[in-house]
Amino acid sequence: MSEAGTELLKTNTVQHTLCIPLWGRMLAAHRYPVLFPDRDAERIIRALGIDFSDKKIYKMEYTWLNTIVRQYDLAWEITHYLKAHPKAAVVELGAGLSTLRRQIGNDTNPWYNMDMAEVITLREAHIPTGEHEKNIVCNLNDYSWFDAIDFKPQEGIVFVAGGLFYYFKKEQVQLLISTMAQRFPGGMIAFDATNAMGLKAVNKEVGMAGSEAKSFFSLENPKRELEAWSAEIVNVEEKDYMRGYLDSTSSFGFMTQLIMRFAAIAHISFIVHAEFAAGKLL
């Protein structure tokens, strides 16, 4: 492993949390291989030499499932958008060690993985870069990364952000998505979020994984809030995080099922889908 990769794994930072879903993905592939046929997680974990088996977050099924289901939810959002826009670009914001492209089996669409330099270094060491795929080093709050994307309005663009916006202030997310809606008309974005109650649980789960990184971002009413941010943000919808996309959750344990029902009632875990109105390119 590279020196940058070693530092990334040892430092108690937001970036360190990218290993949390990686371990969860490995557990899911072992426990539920039909639902979660991950071909990469265990290979990457072995290569990194990490061992999270003693972390509290992985002792309860619901908590470790909660770290990884978003990858499969976002895969649905991408493939659904591509049905209507078969030549669209796909952009993973804060890509980390996601293997969404490999999971979907997409070798044809332009695909961009956006993250900080130390994360991209780690990514390039462990995840093969496919044809038409680019890893872009960037600070997402510096919008110069927009220019790194070859955006063709007539073909479309879909953005996904898994486990990312929790670490942003709400005003940062508002400005980012509003600016994206102006810059990429006709596109869409999907990301996971929680409400204020769920935010406390997110911080607790990250702490159970041995990290002190703090989360800040939450939404109470995604449709009302996002559509008030900008006239270019339209058709905002949400789906339940654990049960909104998976073909079946009936094989999950009894306690997991109970927590899932509570989470749905309390509105503490969901995927937000927002579209960018078609219009003049800025």
N, C-alpha and C positions, 0 to 999 in steps of 0.2 A: 504494500500500500504506500502511496505517496506521502511525503511529509505533510502536505496540505490536508490530505485525507485523515491522517493520524490526528492532527490538531483539531480537525472538525469533530471527530468522534470524542475527543477528550474534553473539549471545551463545553461548559454548561451554557449553551446559547440556544436561540431559536433554531439555528441550523442543525443542532444536535438532535432535535426532535424528529428529523427526517428518518431516523433509524427506528422510531417507535412503530409506524405503520409497516415497515419492512419486516419486523419480527412478527407482527400480527398477520401479515400476508402469508408468511411461512406456516404459522399455526393453522390458518384457514385452509391452506392447500392440503395440509395433512388431514384435518378433521372433516372438511367438506369439499373434496376434490371436484365434484360435479359442479357445485356452485362457484367455486373459486379455483379454477385450474391455472394457478400461477406457476409459470415455468422458470421464473427468475429469482424469486425472493431467497430461497435457501442457498442457491449458488452464490448470490451476492453476500449474504450473511457469512457464509463459510470463508469467502475471499477476504472479507473485512476482519474476520476473526472476532466478531462481537458476540457477547453472551448476555442476553437480557432475561434468561430463564428465572432469575431470582426476583425480578421486578413484580411488584404487587399488581400492576395493571393487567398482567397476563394470567392471574389466578382465577378471575371470573370471566366466563365466556363473553358476556355482553360487553365488557370493557375492551377486550382486545378486538372483538368484532367491530366495535364502534370506531376503531382506528383505521379500518381498512375498507369498509363497505363503500365509502365514497368513490373509490377507484372504479368500482363496478357500476355505480350510479352514473358517474361522469362518462364512462364508456358508452352507456345507453344514450346519453345526451349527444355525444359526438356522432354516433352512428345514425341516430334519428335525424340530425341536421344534415348529414351527408347524403341521406336518401333524397332530400330535396335540392341539395347543392353538391353534386358528386365531385366537383373539382375544387371545393373550398379548401382554404388553408386551415390548419388546426394549430392552436397555440396553447401550450401548457404554461401557465403562469406559476412560478415557484415550483418547477417540475420536480426538484429533488431527485429521488431515486425511483420515480414512477416509471412503470413499463407499459403504460397505456397503449402506446402504438403497437408494441409487440403483442399485447393481450388481444387487441382488436384484429391484428394481422393486416395492418394497413401499410402497403408499400408504395402507394400511388399518390396520395395527397401530400402537398407541402406541409411539413410538420416542424414546429419550432418549440424548443424547450428553453424557457427563460429562467435564469437563476443567477445567484451571485457567483463570483469567480471560483471560490473554494468548493462550492457545490458542483459546479460544472466540471471542475477538475476531477472530483470523485466520480461523477457520473460517467465521464468519458473513459475512466479507468475500468468501469465494471459493466457498462451497458453499451453494446455495439450501436453505432450510429448507422441508421439505415439509409437507403436511397431516398433522396428528396427530404432528408431530415437535417436540421441544423440545431446545434446547441449555442445559445446566445447568452453571453455574460452581460448582466445588466442590473441596475437598481430600478425596480419597478416604479418608484416614485420620481424617477428622472425619465420623462416621457420621450427622451431621444431614442429609446428602444423601438418606438413606433416605426422609425425609419428602417429598421432592420428587417421588417416584414414586407415581403412582396405582395401587397394587397391588391387584388383585382375585384372591384365592387361587383362586377357581373358574375363572379364565381362564388363569392361569399367567404365568410371567415367565422370560425367558432373558437371561443376562448373557454378554457376550463381552469379552475383554481381549486385544488384540493387541500384542505387544511391550512390555507394561506392567510386569509383575511382576518382570522382571529388575532393575529399579531399586529394588526394595523389599527390605528385610531379610526373612528367612524368617519371623521371628516376626510381622512386620507382615502378611504374606500369610495366615499361619495365623489370626490374630485377625480379619482382615477377612472371609475366606471363612467362618469358623466363625460369625461374627455375622450374616452374610448368610443363612446356612443357617437360623438361628433366626428371622430377620425375614421371610424370603420362602419359606415352606414350599411344596413342590411345584415350585419353580423349578429351574433348572440354571445352570451356568456352564461355559464353554469358554475355554481360554487356552493359549498356546504356552509351552513350557518346555524346559529342557535339564538335563543332569546336570553334575556338577562339571567333567568334562573339556570338555564343550561350552561351559561358561561362559567358559572361557579363549578359545575361538574367538569367542564373542559380543563380548567386549571387544576382541579384535583386529580384528574386522570393523568395529565402531563407530569404532575408531581409524583404520582405512583410509579411512573416510568423513570424516575430519577433525575428529572429536569426541573429547573427553577424558572424556565421561560414562562412569561405571563401573557395571557390572552386579554383582549380589550373589546373586540368588535362583536356586536350582537344586533339582532333585528327582532322587533315585536310583530310587525305587520309588513312583510317584504313587499307586497304589491303596492300598498299605499305609500310606503317610505321611498322605494326606488323610483316609482313613477313621479314622485314629487321632486326628485333630485334634478330631473331634466326632461324636457319634452321629447328628447330623442330616445329615452328609455321607455319601451312599450311592452305590452303583452307579458307582464311579469307573472309568473306562476311559481308554485312551490309543491314539492312532493315530500312525503315522509321519508326520512333518511334510510331507515332500516327496512321498510316494507313497500316503498314506493316503486322500486325498480327490479328487485330480485324476483326470479321466477317463482321461488317458494322459500318460505322461512320455517316451514313446518318441522323440519329436522332439527332446528335449534332446541336447546334445552328448555325445560319448563320455566326456570327462573329467568332465562333470557327472554322468553315469550312474555312473561309478566312485566319485565322492565320495558320491553318494546311497547307494550300497550300503554303503560304509564307515560312514556316519553311522547307518544303520539297525542295523548290527551293533554299533556302539559305543554305541547308545542315546543319541545326543547331540542329537536334535531330534524333538520330538513335540508333539502337541496333547492336552491333558488335558480330559476330559469328566467333570464331577461333578454329581450331582443332590442336591437338598435334600429330605429326607424330608417327606412331607405330615404336618401336625400342627397344633397350636394356634398361631395368630398371636400374636406377642408385641406 
